[in-house]
Amino acid sequence: MTTEDTIVELNGLIHTCEDGEQGYTTAATDVGNTELEIVFTEYAAQRRQFVRNLQAEVKRLGGDPDGAGSAGGTLLRGWMDVKSALTRRSGAAIIATCETGEEVAVAAFDWVVHLDISGRTRALVERQSKTIKAAHARLLRLKAEDAAGPRYPTDQN
């Protein structure tokens, strides 16, 4: 894989992480539940750091980092706004939307991890991929807990 190809793939991950940051920021605003708001705010900050790290790696490789998220991420955030309005800021519905976003991120990172990249770039992508998979697993646990009982009622009734 050429350096230019690696830069293209890393810029794709930058878009994915920007989408995640913006999606989690929207989720934290919309959820109406303090505990979930903290979780979503934590993940937004994590994705913001991932973007910075990926941008630094692109620069180190001699490229220009892209920014501003993707159209798909914008659509997902728009769906989250509609879904939260329709479900009266339901934690379960917002968790499910975030889970969908994480599935997209897991797939994007899995794609890049399986490419012919090496060294610092591979270590960075693998580390971020592992963290995103852990976040996805946590969302699945939160969703299962919510299905078991109303652990996350909204703060505004």
C-alpha positions as CSV (number, residue, x, y, z in Angstrom):
1,M,0.0,0.0,0.0
2,T,1.4,3.4,-0.9
3,T,1.7,6.3,1.5
4,E,-0.9,8.2,-0.5
5,D,-3.3,5.3,-0.1
6,T,-2.7,5.2,3.6
7,I,-3.4,8.9,3.9
8,V,-6.7,8.4,2.0
9,E,-7.7,5.6,4.4
10,L,-6.7,7.7,7.5
11,N,-8.7,10.6,6.2
12,G,-11.7,8.3,5.9
13,L,-11.2,7.4,9.6
14,I,-10.9,11.1,10.5
15,H,-14.4,11.6,8.9
16,T,-15.7,8.5,10.8
17,C,-14.4,9.9,14.1
18,E,-15.7,13.4,13.4
19,D,-19.1,11.9,12.8
20,G,-18.8,10.0,16.1
21,E,-17.8,13.1,18.0
22,Q,-20.7,15.1,16.5
23,G,-23.1,12.2,17.0
24,Y,-22.2,11.7,20.6
25,T,-22.4,15.5,21.2
26,T,-25.9,15.5,19.8
27,A,-26.8,12.4,21.9
28,A,-25.5,14.0,25.1
29,T,-27.6,17.1,24.4
30,D,-30.7,15.1,23.4
31,V,-30.8,12.3,25.9
32,G,-32.4,14.0,28.9
33,N,-30.6,11.6,31.3
34,T,-27.6,12.7,33.3
35,E,-25.8,9.3,33.5
36,L,-26.1,8.7,29.7
37,E,-25.2,12.4,29.0
38,I,-21.9,11.7,30.9
39,V,-21.2,8.5,28.8
40,F,-21.9,10.3,25.5
41,T,-19.9,13.3,26.5
42,E,-17.0,11.0,27.3
43,Y,-17.2,9.3,23.9
44,A,-17.4,12.7,22.1
45,A,-14.2,13.8,23.8
46,Q,-12.6,10.4,23.0
47,R,-13.5,10.8,19.3
48,R,-12.2,14.4,19.2
49,Q,-8.8,13.1,20.5
50,F,-8.9,10.3,17.9
51,V,-9.3,12.9,15.2
52,R,-6.4,14.9,16.5
53,N,-4.2,11.7,16.6
54,L,-5.2,10.7,13.1
55,Q,-4.6,14.2,11.7
56,A,-1.2,14.2,13.3
57,E,-0.4,10.8,11.6
58,V,-1.6,12.1,8.2
59,K,0.7,15.1,8.6
60,R,3.6,12.9,9.7
61,L,3.1,10.9,6.5
62,G,3.2,14.1,4.5
63,G,-0.5,14.5,3.8
64,D,-3.2,17.0,4.4
65,P,-5.8,15.8,6.9
66,D,-9.4,16.2,5.8
67,G,-12.1,17.4,8.2
68,A,-15.8,18.2,8.6
69,G,-17.4,14.8,8.8
70,S,-19.3,12.9,6.2
71,A,-22.7,13.1,4.6
72,G,-23.6,9.8,6.2
73,G,-22.7,11.1,9.6
74,T,-24.8,14.2,9.1
75,L,-27.8,12.0,8.1
76,L,-27.3,9.8,11.2
77,R,-27.3,12.9,13.5
78,G,-30.4,14.2,11.7
79,W,-32.1,10.8,12.3
80,M,-31.0,11.0,16.0
81,D,-32.7,14.4,16.3
82,V,-35.9,13.1,14.8
83,K,-35.8,9.9,16.8
84,S,-35.3,11.8,20.1
85,A,-38.1,14.2,19.3
86,L,-40.5,11.3,18.5
87,T,-39.4,9.3,21.6
88,R,-39.4,12.2,24.0
89,R,-35.7,12.0,24.6
90,S,-35.8,8.2,25.2
91,G,-32.4,6.9,26.4
92,A,-33.1,3.6,24.7
93,A,-33.8,5.1,21.3
94,I,-30.7,7.3,21.5
95,I,-28.5,4.4,22.7
96,A,-29.7,2.4,19.7
97,T,-28.8,5.2,17.3
98,C,-25.4,5.5,18.9
99,E,-25.0,1.8,18.5
100,T,-25.7,2.1,14.8
101,G,-23.0,4.7,14.6
102,E,-20.5,2.5,16.4
103,E,-21.2,-0.3,14.0
104,V,-20.2,1.9,11.2
105,A,-17.1,3.0,13.0
106,V,-16.1,-0.6,13.8
107,A,-16.5,-1.6,10.2
108,A,-14.4,1.4,9.0
109,F,-11.6,0.6,11.4
110,D,-11.7,-3.1,10.7
111,W,-11.3,-2.3,7.0
112,V,-8.2,-0.2,7.6
113,V,-6.7,-2.6,10.2
114,H,-6.8,-5.4,7.5
115,L,-4.9,-3.3,4.9
116,D,-1.2,-3.4,4.4
117,I,-0.2,-0.7,6.8
118,S,2.6,-1.0,9.3
119,G,4.6,0.7,12.1
120,R,3.2,3.7,14.0
121,T,0.2,3.9,11.7
122,R,-0.9,0.3,12.3
123,A,-0.4,0.7,16.1
124,L,-2.5,3.9,16.1
125,V,-5.3,2.4,14.1
126,E,-5.4,-0.9,16.0
127,R,-5.4,1.0,19.4
128,Q,-8.3,3.2,18.3
129,S,-10.1,0.2,16.8
130,K,-9.9,-1.6,20.1
131,T,-11.3,1.4,21.9
132,I,-14.2,1.8,19.5
133,K,-15.1,-1.9,19.9
134,A,-15.1,-1.5,23.6
135,A,-17.5,1.5,23.3
136,H,-19.7,-0.5,21.0
137,A,-19.8,-3.4,23.6
138,R,-20.7,-0.9,26.3
139,L,-23.6,0.5,24.3
140,L,-24.8,-3.1,23.7
141,R,-24.7,-3.6,27.5
142,L,-26.5,-0.3,28.1
143,K,-29.2,-1.3,25.6
144,A,-29.6,-4.8,27.2
145,E,-29.8,-3.2,30.7
146,D,-32.4,-0.8,29.4
147,A,-34.5,-3.6,27.9
148,A,-34.4,-5.4,31.3
149,G,-36.0,-2.4,33.0
150,P,-36.3,1.3,33.0
151,R,-32.8,2.1,34.4
152,Y,-32.6,5.3,32.3
153,P,-35.8,7.3,32.6
154,T,-35.6,10.8,31.3
155,D,-34.9,13.5,33.8
156,Q,-37.7,15.7,32.3
157,N,-41.1,14.1,32.7
